[in-house]
Amino acid sequence: MAGPVLVDNTVILKFATVKRPEVLLQAWPGVVWTTPAVRREYEERVAQGAVPEAAWDSLTTCDVTERGMEFAARLSTRLGAGERSCFAVAYHREGLFVSDDADARKEAGRHEIPVTGTIGVLARAVEKSDISIEEGNCLLTLIIGAGYRSPVEHLDDLL
């Protein structure tokens, strides 16, 4: 991966819910970005009292170019504005798209955009020794407890 790592709210919300945004941010230091549309979606959740306000102060927000907006407008309407905008930036900047949304992940495959999700972030954090396998499994358990339908119950199944 040469470009940025674009994260949508399906993953951002999970790490905010367990109050561990740094796990996501440290997985790819300096290149984890999101878009203004994702920020707006997150702020809506903050206004509802669902997530902490300051969790993502250090997450870089990048603008979407006009070309990116045109590309995003052609994507499936099944994707939210945040997903479409992250997808467009990842596509045009040869980045990684981070989402747990099944429709978004399928669309990424059709456009040959590398994609990962919550499990991939946790696995990367363990592989980089940012967190231990035990801590990764504990975080996964907490995220599952908050409603995530994980394809695995333990990271040991993957690593």
KELO-680150 format. One record per residue (C-alpha): x, y, z; residue in three letters; chain. Coordinates in Angstrom, 1 decimal. Layout:
+--------+--------+--------+------+-------+
|      x |      y |      z | resn | chain |
+--------+--------+--------+------+-------+
|      X |      Y |      Z |  ALA |     A |
...
+--------+--------+--------+------+-------+
This chain:
+--------+--------+--------+------+-------+
|      x |      y |      z | resn | chain |
+--------+--------+--------+------+-------+
|    0.0 |    0.0 |    0.0 |  MET |     A |
|    1.5 |    3.3 |   -1.1 |  ALA |     A |
|   -1.3 |    5.7 |   -0.3 |  GLY |     A |
|   -3.4 |    6.8 |    2.7 |  PRO |     A |
|   -5.7 |    4.6 |    4.8 |  VAL |     A |
|   -9.3 |    5.9 |    4.5 |  LEU |     A |
|  -11.6 |    5.0 |    7.3 |  VAL |     A |
|  -15.3 |    5.1 |    7.4 |  ASP |     A |
|  -17.7 |    5.3 |   10.3 |  ASN |     A |
|  -18.3 |    1.5 |   10.5 |  THR |     A |
|  -14.8 |    1.1 |   11.9 |  VAL |     A |
|  -14.3 |    4.5 |   13.5 |  ILE |     A |
|  -17.4 |    4.0 |   15.7 |  LEU |     A |
|  -16.2 |    0.6 |   16.9 |  LYS |     A |
|  -12.9 |    2.0 |   18.2 |  PHE |     A |
|  -14.6 |    5.0 |   19.7 |  ALA |     A |
|  -17.1 |    2.9 |   21.5 |  THR |     A |
|  -14.4 |    0.9 |   23.3 |  VAL |     A |
|  -12.5 |    4.2 |   23.8 |  LYS |     A |
|   -9.4 |    3.0 |   22.0 |  ARG |     A |
|   -9.0 |    5.2 |   18.8 |  PRO |     A |
|   -5.2 |    5.1 |   19.1 |  GLU |     A |
|   -5.3 |    1.4 |   18.1 |  VAL |     A |
|   -6.6 |    2.4 |   14.7 |  LEU |     A |
|   -4.4 |    5.5 |   14.4 |  LEU |     A |
|   -1.2 |    3.7 |   15.3 |  GLN |     A |
|   -1.9 |    0.8 |   12.9 |  ALA |     A |
|   -0.7 |    3.0 |   10.0 |  TRP |     A |
|    1.0 |    6.0 |   11.7 |  PRO |     A |
|    0.5 |    9.3 |    9.9 |  GLY |     A |
|   -1.6 |    8.0 |    7.0 |  VAL |     A |
|   -5.0 |    7.2 |    8.6 |  VAL |     A |
|   -7.5 |    9.7 |    7.2 |  TRP |     A |
|  -11.2 |   10.3 |    6.9 |  THR |     A |
|  -13.4 |   12.7 |    5.0 |  THR |     A |
|  -15.6 |   15.6 |    5.9 |  PRO |     A |
|  -18.7 |   13.5 |    5.2 |  ALA |     A |
|  -17.5 |   10.9 |    7.7 |  VAL |     A |
|  -16.8 |   13.6 |   10.3 |  ARG |     A |
|  -20.4 |   14.9 |    9.8 |  ARG |     A |
|  -21.8 |   11.4 |   10.3 |  GLU |     A |
|  -19.6 |   10.9 |   13.5 |  TYR |     A |
|  -20.7 |   14.3 |   14.8 |  GLU |     A |
|  -24.4 |   13.2 |   14.4 |  GLU |     A |
|  -23.6 |   10.2 |   16.7 |  ARG |     A |
|  -21.9 |   12.5 |   19.2 |  VAL |     A |
|  -25.0 |   14.7 |   19.3 |  ALA |     A |
|  -27.1 |   11.6 |   20.0 |  GLN |     A |
|  -24.7 |   10.8 |   22.9 |  GLY |     A |
|  -23.7 |    7.5 |   21.4 |  ALA |     A |
|  -19.9 |    8.1 |   21.2 |  VAL |     A |
|  -17.3 |   10.4 |   22.8 |  PRO |     A |
|  -16.8 |   13.7 |   21.2 |  GLU |     A |
|  -13.0 |   14.0 |   21.4 |  ALA |     A |
|  -12.1 |   10.5 |   20.4 |  ALA |     A |
|  -10.9 |   11.5 |   16.9 |  TRP |     A |
|   -9.3 |   14.9 |   17.4 |  ASP |     A |
|   -6.0 |   13.6 |   15.9 |  SER |     A |
|   -7.6 |   11.9 |   12.9 |  LEU |     A |
|   -6.7 |   13.7 |    9.7 |  THR |     A |
|   -9.6 |   14.9 |    7.6 |  THR |     A |
|   -8.8 |   15.2 |    3.9 |  CYS |     A |
|  -10.8 |   17.0 |    1.3 |  ASP |     A |
|  -12.3 |   15.1 |   -1.6 |  VAL |     A |
|  -11.3 |   16.6 |   -5.0 |  THR |     A |
|  -13.9 |   17.4 |   -7.6 |  GLU |     A |
|  -12.8 |   14.4 |   -9.6 |  ARG |     A |
|  -13.3 |   12.3 |   -6.4 |  GLY |     A |
|  -16.8 |   13.7 |   -5.9 |  MET |     A |
|  -17.7 |   12.9 |   -9.4 |  GLU |     A |
|  -16.5 |    9.3 |   -8.9 |  PHE |     A |
|  -18.3 |    9.0 |   -5.6 |  ALA |     A |
|  -21.5 |   10.2 |   -7.2 |  ALA |     A |
|  -21.4 |    7.2 |   -9.6 |  ARG |     A |
|  -21.1 |    4.7 |   -6.8 |  LEU |     A |
|  -24.0 |    2.7 |   -5.5 |  SER |     A |
|  -26.6 |    4.6 |   -3.6 |  THR |     A |
|  -26.6 |    1.7 |   -1.1 |  ARG |     A |
|  -23.4 |    3.3 |    0.2 |  LEU |     A |
|  -23.6 |    6.3 |    2.6 |  GLY |     A |
|  -22.0 |    9.6 |    1.8 |  ALA |     A |
|  -19.1 |    8.9 |    4.1 |  GLY |     A |
|  -18.4 |    5.5 |    2.6 |  GLU |     A |
|  -18.6 |    6.9 |   -1.0 |  ARG |     A |
|  -16.2 |    9.8 |   -0.1 |  SER |     A |
|  -13.6 |    7.5 |    1.6 |  CYS |     A |
|  -13.9 |    5.1 |   -1.3 |  PHE |     A |
|  -13.3 |    7.9 |   -3.8 |  ALA |     A |
|  -10.1 |    9.1 |   -2.0 |  VAL |     A |
|   -8.8 |    5.6 |   -1.6 |  ALA |     A |
|   -9.4 |    4.9 |   -5.3 |  TYR |     A |
|   -7.8 |    8.1 |   -6.6 |  HIS |     A |
|   -4.8 |    8.1 |   -4.2 |  ARG |     A |
|   -4.2 |    4.3 |   -4.3 |  GLU |     A |
|   -5.0 |    3.9 |   -0.7 |  GLY |     A |
|   -6.5 |    1.3 |    1.6 |  LEU |     A |
|  -10.2 |    1.5 |    2.4 |  PHE |     A |
|  -11.2 |    0.5 |    5.9 |  VAL |     A |
|  -14.8 |   -0.5 |    6.3 |  SER |     A |
|  -17.0 |   -3.2 |    7.8 |  ASP |     A |
|  -19.9 |   -2.5 |    5.5 |  ASP |     A |
|  -20.5 |   -5.5 |    3.2 |  ALA |     A |
|  -21.8 |   -3.4 |    0.3 |  ASP |     A |
|  -18.8 |   -1.1 |    0.5 |  ALA |     A |
|  -16.4 |   -4.0 |    0.7 |  ARG |     A |
|  -17.9 |   -5.6 |   -2.4 |  LYS |     A |
|  -17.8 |   -2.3 |   -4.3 |  GLU |     A |
|  -14.1 |   -2.0 |   -3.3 |  ALA |     A |
|  -13.5 |   -5.4 |   -4.8 |  GLY |     A |
|  -15.1 |   -4.4 |   -8.1 |  ARG |     A |
|  -12.8 |   -1.4 |   -8.3 |  HIS |     A |
|   -9.7 |   -3.3 |   -7.1 |  GLU |     A |
|   -9.3 |   -1.1 |   -4.0 |  ILE |     A |
|   -7.6 |   -2.9 |   -1.1 |  PRO |     A |
|   -9.9 |   -3.2 |    1.8 |  VAL |     A |
|   -9.8 |   -4.2 |    5.4 |  THR |     A |
|  -12.0 |   -3.8 |    8.5 |  GLY |     A |
|  -12.1 |   -3.9 |   12.3 |  THR |     A |
|  -10.5 |   -7.4 |   12.4 |  ILE |     A |
|   -7.8 |   -6.3 |   10.0 |  GLY |     A |
|   -7.0 |   -3.3 |   12.1 |  VAL |     A |
|   -6.8 |   -5.4 |   15.3 |  LEU |     A |
|   -4.7 |   -8.0 |   13.5 |  ALA |     A |
|   -2.3 |   -5.3 |   12.2 |  ARG |     A |
|   -2.0 |   -3.8 |   15.7 |  ALA |     A |
|   -1.0 |   -7.2 |   17.1 |  VAL |     A |
|    1.4 |   -7.9 |   14.2 |  GLU |     A |
|    3.1 |   -4.6 |   14.8 |  LYS |     A |
|    3.2 |   -5.3 |   18.5 |  SER |     A |
|    1.2 |   -2.2 |   19.3 |  ASP |     A |
|   -1.0 |   -4.4 |   21.4 |  ILE |     A |
|   -0.7 |   -8.0 |   22.6 |  SER |     A |
|   -2.8 |  -10.8 |   21.2 |  ILE |     A |
|   -4.6 |  -10.9 |   24.6 |  GLU |     A |
|   -5.4 |   -7.2 |   24.4 |  GLU |     A |
|   -6.5 |   -7.6 |   20.8 |  GLY |     A |
|   -8.8 |  -10.4 |   21.8 |  ASN |     A |
|  -10.2 |   -8.4 |   24.7 |  CYS |     A |
|  -10.9 |   -5.4 |   22.4 |  LEU |     A |
|  -12.6 |   -7.8 |   19.9 |  LEU |     A |
|  -14.8 |   -9.2 |   22.7 |  THR |     A |
|  -15.7 |   -5.6 |   23.8 |  LEU |     A |
|  -16.5 |   -4.6 |   20.2 |  ILE |     A |
|  -18.6 |   -7.8 |   19.7 |  ILE |     A |
|  -20.4 |   -6.9 |   23.0 |  GLY |     A |
|  -21.2 |   -3.5 |   21.5 |  ALA |     A |
|  -23.0 |   -5.2 |   18.6 |  GLY |     A |
|  -20.3 |   -6.0 |   16.0 |  TYR |     A |
|  -21.1 |   -9.2 |   14.1 |  ARG |     A |
|  -17.5 |  -10.5 |   13.8 |  SER |     A |
|  -16.5 |  -13.3 |   11.4 |  PRO |     A |
|  -14.2 |  -14.6 |   14.2 |  VAL |     A |
|  -14.4 |  -14.7 |   18.0 |  GLU |     A |
|  -10.6 |  -14.6 |   18.6 |  HIS |     A |
|   -7.7 |  -13.1 |   16.7 |  LEU |     A |
|   -5.8 |  -16.3 |   17.3 |  ASP |     A |
|   -8.0 |  -17.8 |   14.6 |  ASP |     A |
|   -6.2 |  -15.4 |   12.1 |  LEU |     A |
|   -2.7 |  -14.9 |   13.4 |  LEU |     A |
+--------+--------+--------+------+-------+
